[in-house]
Amino acid sequence: MTIQTDGAGPAVAEPRDGRDSRWEAHRTRRRRQLVEAALKAIRRHGAGVGMDEIAAQAGTSKTVLYRHLGDRAGLYGAVVQAVDENVLTDLEAAQQQGGDVVTRIEAMVRSYLALVQRDPEIYRFVMTRPLETTEGDPDDPVHRLTDRVGEQIAVAIRGHLVDTGRAAEADTLALAWGHGIVGLVRASADHFLTGRSTTQLSVESATHAVVELIRPALAGGPRP
């Protein structure tokens, strides 16, 4: 949008040139295509994929990648955002399945672990930050993702605690348990993905193990 004035009256806003809108739409569409190509390249070449391999998958040059996504940290952020959207959509669908709070948390844990099993290289890529990002950064994409997952679980727990007469401690417990469950599931997933474990758990057995740990805390009424 441009602002014009003839000097005798207030500024008048004119509609933005249609070419600007079309160019912006093109950039958005092209960026989405490049992120999709990056995801395919990660699945094909692993979490250590290079920009050359991503450019080849996209059928373009690194110059184009840098123009639309910035450096490797920019690419990383765009990939995490795409994964973030998929994870939260899946978790929302799992939560909408209904049932008691344990059943809903079980569905969300299963959904998260199923994504890790389905796309292990994407998960590794997301959890392995490039050098340009740091874990302590408040804008760290991994923290933003896990925080949002933890908040979704916390909402379910808080509602359950209020309904069972534990409103006085609902806020504190829901936040601690919601984010704690995410940490537990993430640590379990990392342990098995790195091959440090001699026992390979399935999605179902890992989900069951997590749920059995938290079930007693969510059972019953208020504590004395």
NORSUL-V266575 format. One record per pair of residues at least 6 apart in sequence whose C-alpha atoms are under 6 Angstrom apart, sorted by the first residue. I is the first residue (numbers start at 0). J is the second residue. Records with the same first field share a line. If there is no record, write none. Layout:
I = J ; J
//
This chain:
0 = 13 ; 14 ; 15
1 = 12 ; 13
2 = 11 ; 12
3 = 10 ; 11
4 = 10
30 = 67
36 = 56 ; 57
37 = 53
40 = 53
41 = 48
42 = 120
45 = 120
46 = 120 ; 123 ; 124
54 = 60 ; 61
68 = 74
72 = 131
83 = 144
90 = 107
93 = 106 ; 107
94 = 103
109 = 206
112 = 202
115 = 122
149 = 177 ; 178 ; 181
152 = 177
153 = 173 ; 174 ; 177
156 = 173
157 = 169 ; 173
160 = 166 ; 169
163 = 220
164 = 221
165 = 221
//
